[in-house]
């Protein structure tokens, strides 16, 4: 008799943001893995802190998996374009990180 092992696919991470002209942008993170759902709100600086913590632990493995996105500013674009570029970069970053088994299970990333 053969025992089948069910592997769970990494969750899909969605990041949304609203343009706010007088305040720092907050990014809403929604996570869905088929069995559960979660969401939270983070600032850009919190993403930087997470990446720095993961880089200290995983070094080259992390840099090979995903680079931290460049912060788009209003000097380069309109506010709404900058927010959209930043949102897209953060969403791609998180989705790449959860795809790497060792990094995707890291306690800091899971708690984030």
DALINLIN-V580445 format. One record per pair of residues at least 24 apart in sequence whose ideal C-beta (glycine too) atoms are under 8 Angstrom apart, sorted by the first residue. I is the first residue (numbers start at 1). GAP is how many residues later the second one is. Records with the same first field share a line. If there is no record, write none. Layout:
# DALINLIN-V580445
I: GAP ; GAP
This chain:
# DALINLIN-V580445
8: 25 ; 26
9: 24 ; 25
10: 88 ; 89 ; 94
11: 87
12: 83
13: 78 ; 81 ; 82 ; 85
14: 77
15: 72 ; 73 ; 75 ; 76 ; 79
16: 71
17: 66 ; 67 ; 69 ; 70
18: 65
19: 60 ; 61 ; 64
21: 58
25: 58 ; 61
27: 59 ; 60 ; 63
29: 65 ; 83
40: 72
42: 70
44: 27 ; 42 ; 46
46: 66
47: 43 ; 46
50: 58 ; 59 ; 62
51: 42
53: 55
54: 43 ; 49 ; 52 ; 54 ; 55
57: 49 ; 51
58: 44 ; 45 ; 48
61: 39 ; 41 ; 42
62: 35 ; 41
65: 31 ; 32 ; 34 ; 35 ; 38
66: 26 ; 27 ; 30 ; 31
68: 25
69: 24
